[in-house]
Amino acid sequence: MKIEEVLAEADKALYSLKIEDAIIYLETALEINPNNIEALIKLSKIALTRDEKVKALEYIEKTENLDSESMELLFERA
């Protein structure tokens, strides 16, 4: 499966509130490309909704190291 397909499946799972499935797809996306900013940001948002602040911060920091100019990242950091 291509990363675009995996991310699309993650979006479908998120839309259907199948969070565990979404996490599996997003982690699969990171196996394909460990530097995928979209997957990292979505995983950070999921972690925040689960009150997993340390985990969310880890994802955000990794994203920040990859793309410190991302406006979405600046929003997440706030």
C-alpha positions as CSV (number, residue, x, y, z in Angstrom):
1,M,0.0,0.0,0.0
2,K,1.3,3.5,-0.8
3,I,1.6,6.1,1.9
4,E,-1.2,8.2,0.4
5,E,-3.6,5.2,0.6
6,V,-2.6,4.5,4.2
7,L,-3.2,8.1,5.1
8,A,-6.6,8.1,3.3
9,E,-7.6,5.0,5.3
10,A,-6.5,6.8,8.5
11,D,-8.7,9.7,7.6
12,K,-11.7,7.4,7.0
13,A,-11.1,5.7,10.4
14,L,-10.9,9.1,12.1
15,Y,-14.0,10.3,10.4
16,S,-15.8,7.1,11.6
17,L,-14.4,7.6,15.1
18,K,-12.4,4.4,14.8
19,I,-9.5,5.8,16.7
20,E,-7.6,2.6,17.3
21,D,-7.8,1.8,13.5
22,A,-6.6,5.3,12.7
23,I,-3.6,4.9,15.0
24,I,-2.7,1.6,13.3
25,Y,-2.9,3.3,9.8
26,L,-0.9,6.3,11.0
27,E,1.8,4.1,12.6
28,T,1.9,2.2,9.3
29,A,2.5,5.4,7.5
30,L,5.4,6.2,9.8
31,E,6.8,2.7,9.0
32,I,6.7,3.6,5.3
33,N,8.1,7.1,5.9
34,P,9.2,7.9,9.5
35,N,9.3,11.6,8.6
36,N,5.7,12.0,7.4
37,I,4.6,15.2,9.0
38,E,0.9,14.6,8.3
39,A,1.0,11.3,10.2
40,L,3.0,12.8,13.1
41,I,0.6,15.8,13.5
42,K,-2.5,13.5,13.4
43,L,-1.0,11.2,16.0
44,S,-0.2,14.2,18.2
45,K,-3.8,15.4,18.0
46,I,-5.0,11.9,18.9
47,A,-2.6,11.8,21.8
48,L,-3.9,15.2,23.0
49,T,-7.5,14.1,22.9
50,R,-6.5,11.1,25.0
51,D,-4.7,13.4,27.5
52,E,-1.4,11.8,26.6
53,K,0.5,15.1,26.7
54,V,4.0,13.6,26.8
55,K,3.4,11.4,23.7
56,A,1.7,14.4,21.9
57,L,4.8,16.5,22.6
58,E,7.1,13.8,21.3
59,Y,5.2,13.8,18.0
60,I,5.2,17.6,17.8
61,E,8.9,17.9,18.6
62,K,9.7,15.3,15.9
63,T,7.6,17.3,13.4
64,E,9.2,20.5,14.6
65,N,12.7,19.0,13.8
66,L,11.5,18.2,10.3
67,D,9.6,21.4,9.5
68,S,10.0,24.2,11.9
69,E,8.1,26.6,9.6
70,S,4.8,24.6,9.6
71,M,2.0,26.9,10.5
72,E,-0.1,23.9,11.6
73,L,2.8,22.9,13.9
74,L,2.9,26.4,15.4
75,F,-0.8,26.1,16.2
76,E,-0.3,22.7,17.8
77,R,2.5,24.0,19.9
78,A,0.3,26.7,21.4
